[in-house]
Amino acid sequence: MKIKVLFYSVIFSILAFQGYAQKAKVAEADKQYDRYAYIDAIATYERIAEKGYKDEKMFQKLGNAYYFNAELAQAAKWYAELFSLNQDQESEYLYRYSQSLKSVGEYTKADKLLERFNLKAGNEQRAKLFERDKNYLDEIKANSGRYSVTDAGINSEYSDYGSSFSENKLIFASARDTVGVSKKVFKWTNQSFTNLYSSEVQSDGNLAAPVRFGERINSKFHESTPVFTKDGQTMYFTRNNYLDGKRGKDSKSVTLLKLYKSTLDQGGNWTNVIELPFNSDQYSVAHPALSVDGKVLYFASDMPGTIGQSDLYKVTIKEDGSYGIPENLGKNINTEGRETFPFVSGNNDLYFATDGRPGLGGLDIFVVHIEKDNSLKDVKNIGIPINGPQDDFAFLIDNKNRSGFFTSNRAGGKGYDDIYKFSETKELSCEQALAGIITDQETGLVLVDSKVILFDEKFQSIKEVVSDQKGQYSFEVVCGKTYYIRAEKHDYETKERNIFIPTISGKTDLPLALLKTVCKVAVGDDLGKCFGIKIIYFDLDKSFVRKEAAFELEKILDVMKQYSKLKIDVRSHTDSRQTAQYNSALSDRRAKSTAAWLVKNGIEASRITSRGFGESQLVNQCLDGVKCTEAEHQANRRSEFIIIAVE
């Protein structure tokens, strides 16, 4: 469709976490662990933090530990440390910190954090929508094959488009010529201006030969896209800026489009044509549609406040016949492109055409359900065969028999634009399950009886389940929405993830791997694995303990002070670069320096041994002469704290 014909080139809580995170109370009733075999990592982190050590991940863990146990004042303390170290945190931390601050009465600061949260979470959602749109063809494919389409049988070699039902008749716009009508050519398309025509819908569903509609409605300019009230007494329609023989123009001398209203007199004639009060000579208003109850008028316009080239708007029709203030349908519907040709079906679905969303080409027809609160959330492409690579628009459906008409300029048509008839064979539906498996992050083993909680996008709890014998969980969810999933298990860190549910039927997989907060250790185990210590860093060719290394060693120091009979062997390893003799000597010095730091800070020398292994115990193939990445070499440069006694 050459869109200029129609629209001058743009036709257009503090949440109830307390009930779900009482890990401390649960722990009291759980099995008591051997004090020599289990290490409480969180307690160690807190003791280290109290000494003045600062680490981003540590503060996240500490804040979360208290937050999920509903000790919000303590959570606020550690989140404050986290944000003082780095303001650029994930949106969830903004939210948690805000809620924690409210618990101590700091509402002003909490509100500012919520503003940042809303902004950042919104950006994340847009990113998710962008990721979803990358797979838009899969989405369209899932929605396709639900219609049978044929030619409507009333098309001419000119433009025929934009139909509407009026009792048993189909009213549409056409640029065809009829006897007695002067042929005035529209220069943008070299075709006649469009008038309204009527075709009777016969008992077999076919359309009778068209006749001109409403002699007093049609003018020498464009008329198109009518819509009728349920009683058939009032019609809204689109026309160029022309009334009572007077032609209006904008500041550039262009005659744009306006919406008009007409009523049916006792003689069956459409009279009393008036323009609607929110029209203007300076912008276009076109393509009306009525809500199911007839109290809201939808339309397309490029009036001030429009997001794109043309947007969809709605306006209230008051009891006295006056109108409210037009309201833009917002960014859930409108884009920087063209949104146009709205239609509201009997079951309150809003259909419209746009080129601003991923589609098959040109204008595609989309649908969104108008919720009870008038929100518009889940926009869907209605798929093939109605949508195709050209312009597809002006969708119209009879809710009783699920048949209707739409317009397209697709290949194989008879004229410029053509009207097609369709029957819906299957309703558009989307069913989704959100499921996953809960595992141990270190071992990969499944975790049964893990508590899994589903939250909506506002962090309100929806449902709670426990993982089964295979570690699996599952929820029924709504397509096109964002959810938060939280997994909890005793002796493991609580993990929370957000996820956007696609708008096609299927199953969304979200596995969660939990990290132990309590480490079970025995002789021969590496104590460093409890805290993820892979290497104690030293300056190049040096063996004195750096500040970053001291932070890691504080963890080992804390554990050894808690468990006075624990003995360890400090082992240092290098990669294969440099000579074997050099690496052996360097690693031995570093191991001894590490042990000396622990002794200096209060650990008896008899509890610590140390050895350097150089490059003799590589964990991969990175021998001399083998080309390896820096990450592969890094894996060999490691520190170990092997337990040799737990008496």
CORQUI-V944261 format. One record per helix or strand of 2 or more residues. SS is the DSSP state (H for helix, E for strand). FROM is the first residue (numbers start at 1). TO is the last residue. If there is no record, write none. Layout:
SS;FROM;TO / SS;FROM;TO
//
This chain:
H;4;7 / H;18;20 / H;23;29 / E;38;40 / H;41;50 / H;56;67 / H;72;85 / H;91;103 / H;107;133 / H;136;143 / E;147;151 / E;159;166 / E;169;174 / E;185;186 / E;191;192 / E;195;201 / E;211;212 / E;223;228 / E;234;240 / E;242;243 / E;246;247 / E;257;264 / E;270;275 / E;285;290 / E;296;301 / E;310;317 / E;327;328 / E;338;344 / E;349;354 / E;364;369 / E;380;381 / E;392;398 / E;403;408 / E;417;424 / E;432;440 / E;451;455 / E;461;466 / E;472;477 / E;482;488 / E;495;500 / E;506;509 / E;512;514 / E;518;520 / H;527;531 / H;547;562 / E;566;573 / H;580;600 / H;605;607 / E;608;614 / H;630;636 / E;639;646
//
